[in-house]
């Protein structure tokens, strides 16, 4: 027996087909504008920026993010592993050093974005191979209830002062911005002096936390007197009302390490035109303002409001570092660092 569709079922069938075609069209449009961004910037901050760029550019941004513990390492290794068959269009790095690891391997395509003209020339490559914006700094986060104002540490060397033995912390130097900071010390101080400093840290029973966020938690809860972390983590402690103060270290000495986030266009990017549009969006004043408001990053271009708990980058004495040299140093010291950590 053949069942003949009634008028009601014919209407439903037509509607189902129409909905399927509509969904397919939407997927086609999304795929057509799809651009893939790998980033080591915290997902809680970077994903809203990608959504903003989607709205302002009609792009469809697929983000690939690092975890807190493997920050700056996971996506970097993935980019290197995918070198022969690139999947990412851009890399937005949470620090200015990891992109140089890609540059050294010839994995970056230069792009001079018109949106970068107001950014400091010293924090972008002349050939457009990398561009820095929205910076953080390495700071000492101090528990005010454990450390009176007169005893406030002013230098990272206070981490090895016997007075604070067993009362300080740094994040695991194999990951994140702490790796970069240690490499910057090796690069500017020399290997022997930097190795001696790290041995002094170990001798002073410095606590090795899983991340900068964990350092923040230890200080905020009074489990340690002070620790080394990033400005965005310190800002979170201040926002929650924790009894802490923030010190930009070595303002009378070698300076505070400043770390712009950096964006690069990947060589062989599957969607190069769309990638350039996304880079233009990331380098806009609007995005610097959003990163300042949401993540307490220091704007690098003039005219963008500086967050309440963060110093303007122009007011700081920055540590003088060559990011390319720091990147090379970071790779060279990895075996020694693994031994230092105990792996």
Secondary structure, 3 states (H helix, E strand, C coil): CCCCCCHHHHHHHHHHHHHHHHHHHHHHHHHHCEEEEEECCCHHHHHHHHHHHHHHHCCEEEEEECCCCCCCCHHHHHHHHCHHHCCCCEEEECCCCHHHHHHHCCCEECCCCHHHCCCCHHHECCCCCCEEEEEEEEEEEEECCCCCHHHCCCCHHHHHCHHHCCCEEEECCCCHHHHHHHHHHHHHHCHHHHHHHHHHHHHCCCEEECCHHHHHHHHHCCCCCEEEEEHHHHHHHHHCCCCEEEECCCCCCCCECEEEEEEEEECCCCCHHHHHHHHHHHCCHHHHHHHHHHHCCECCCCCCCCCCCCCCHHHCCECCCCHHHHHHHHHHCHHHHHHHHCC
